[in-house]
Amino acid sequence: MLMTKIPEMRIGVDSMEPSLFPYIQKLLKQREDLTPQEIEIIGGIMLSGKAEDVQVAALLTLLHCKGASPQEVYAFAKVLRDHATPIHTQTNRILMDTCGTGGDHLNTFNISTTAMFILASAGIPIAKHGNKGITSKSGSSDVLEALGIKIDAPPEKVSECIEKTNIGFMFAPLYHASMKHLAHVRQNLPFRTVFNIIGPLSNPAHVQRQVMGVYHPDLLEIMPNALLQLGIKRALVFSGYVPEVESYMDEISPFGITHCAEVTEGKIQKFSVFSKDFGIKPFKLKDILGGTAGENARLTENILLNKELGPPREVVKLNAAAGLYVAGQTDNLVSGFYKAEEILSSGKPYEVLQKLRDINGI
């Protein structure tokens, strides 16, 4: 009697539909890094909404267990940038972003968002890429909205804001609309995926300068290399230690050591700075904790108005120093810290906020 071989069944795999199955198999059996070409295909399937949730979850889980390589992080970031709504400015000036990874779970106030007003008033054009708070009560979009700024500006308006105020804000969900297809899966995974760290790498304005805080020094191996492959001209990536809680913050730390990786002229150079180098008087983590978006907005405004002269002002100056350094306005972070004080004292950062309200206010 003839025996008919029953074909192998593959749950969730249909040869007529785009599938992540071959790449899941590669990660599962070979445990090799995915190539940029493979990630371009994977990203296209995922961001088009054609991937099955179970396959997305499987691939992201296997990638997490293996650990994403710098090349994989770069390739996912490139795919996300390619699918983003682009921003085109009329100026030929080099744009900067101050977006960090977030995820340090320390719930500090919006330090880098406050610092960008100092940078903008120093003539540095900022294309700020941000989102609502995930591990804190207030993300960059939350505090800007509480400050009276529209966060859902279309590309033309963002470009106008950059031209007239040196600040344009791009609300990530609006400019990366295709990410909605992955939201459900990501929310139900009990770990950070590669998409949690590529946000700062996927700025729709294709910035050429970057100031990027990361939640752990391990990312100082991955992110600078990804930035190099993305063609960034100059960047400073850092992670600051907080001894009080034996953890790290995605800011330059006012409490001790900050590990840094500088990207410039196609090379990566690592170094460390210490809070004592800046002459900062000791204070506690509780002194720079954030609250609601409204509370953080009031704190930001008081810093810009020179009404807040304590620890929050100091940590903002520290992180503004990084932007001044990357823009080439100072030779080192310490001189950048003192220049940030001069700029703040001039009142010009608050003028930028007021102008931004006039042009793109709620």
Order of alpha helices (4+ residues) and beta strands (2+ residues): alpha-alpha-alpha-alpha-beta-alpha-beta-alpha-alpha-beta-alpha-alpha-beta-alpha-beta-beta-beta-beta-alpha-alpha-alpha-alpha
